[in-house]
Amino acid sequence: DSAVRYWGAMGLLMRGATSVGAAHVELTAALQDTSPYVRIAAAESLGRFGRDADLSIALSTLTALADWRKHDVFIVFAALHALEALGPKVAPAKQAILALPSTGPSPDGRYAAYVPRILERLRSELGESSQDAAPAKAKKKRAKK
């Protein structure tokens, strides 16, 4: 049951480094789970408390799940929240985070506002803002022509 797997990963995350280390094999396997929420919890656990090599896999997993073009608003929000919880550790994923869309489909407008706000906080943490990212995108487009 995906809910049991999710809460198992969350329990390890909440218990910290010792528990994540003890369940490293299981959390690594959970990165391939059918549930995106299980993958998010496992990636956050490994990103926060795993080995150095786990961080790049965690960042890759989370930035892929934070893409609003491919996932619904709830998955995107959960992935962004996990990225935000990593704090300065997200720096290697700066370009991927800056490229994430801040708009997408939502079953109700009240949910859509969360994604741009958390993206703005992440970009600020990375020393960028949406105003900084927009000219960079335009410049990149012009360079392609």
N, C-alpha and C positions, 0 to 999 in steps of 0.2 A: 504494500500500500504506500503510495507516494507521500501521504501525510506522515506516516510513521518514519519513513526515510528522511523526510524534511526535518521533522522534530528531533530525530537522532542526530543529524548534522548540526542543527542549531544547539542542541544540548552540549555537544563537543565544543562548539564555538564559545558558548557561554562559560564553559569550565576552563577555557584558556589553553595555554601552550602545552601543558603536560598531557591533557586529554587529546588534543589535536595530534601531538607526537605519537601517542599510543595508538591512535586510529589512523595513522598516515596512509596505510595501504587502502583502507576502506574509503577514506575521503578522496583519495586519488581516483579510485574506481567510481565514486559518486559523480565525478566530473563528466562521466559518460551516461548518467542516468537519463531516463526518458522524460523526467519532469524537470523543466527549467528551474523551478524553485529549489529542488534538491541540488542541482548544479550550482546555483547561486550561493546557497548556504555552504556547500563544500568549497567553492572557490574563495569565498570570504574567509573561511576557517584557515585554509592553506595560505592565503595571501597575508593574513594577519599573524599567524603563528607557525606556519610551516617553514620549510627549509628555503634557502635563497633560491634554489632552482624552481621551487613551487610558485614563486611570485609571478614569473612571466606567464606560466600556464593560467594562473588565476586571473591575471589582468586580461589575457586574451579571451578567456571564457566570459568574463564580466562585460568587457566592451562589446563583444559579439551579441550578448543578450540585451545590451542597452541600446541596440539599434532599433529605433521606432519604425523604421521602414520594414522590418522583418518580424517584429514582436509586438504584442499588445501593450497597452499603457501600463498594465499591472506588472508584467514581467520587466518592462523597461525601468519602471520606478524601483522595483526590488533590486535590479542589477546596479542601478545608479546609487542606491542607498548603500549597497555593499562596497562599491568603489569609494564612496565618500568615507566609509568607515575605515578604509585603508590609509587615509590621511596622506602624508607625503610619499608613501610607497607607490602612489599612482603615477609619479613622475615619468617612469619609462613608457607609459601609455598616453602621454600627452597628445601626440598627433591623432591617435584613434579617438580620444575623448573630444578633442576640438572638432573632429569630423562628424560627431554624432548629431543627428537632426533633433531640433527642439520642438518640432511639431509632428503630429501624426493623428491617426484616428483614435477616438475615445468614445465609449458608450454614453458618456455624459460630460458636458463641458467642465464640470467641477473637477474632474480628474486630470484634465489636460494641463492645468496650471502647475501641477507638481513637477513635471519633468523639466520645463524650462528653468524653474527655480533651483532645482538641485544641480542641473547642468551649469548654471551661473556660479553656484558655490564651488563646484569642482574646477571650473575654469579659473575662478579667482584664486583658488588654492594653487593652481598651476602657473599663476602670474599672468593669466589672460582674462579677458572678459569677452562677452558676446560682441562688443564694439570692436575689440582687437581682432577677433576671429573673422568677422565679416569682411574687412579689407583684405585679409590674407586670402580668403576664398576668391574674392573678385580678382586679386592679383594673379592667383593661380590659373583662373579661367582665362584671363587675358594672355598669359604665357603660353597656354595651349594653342591659341589661335595663330 
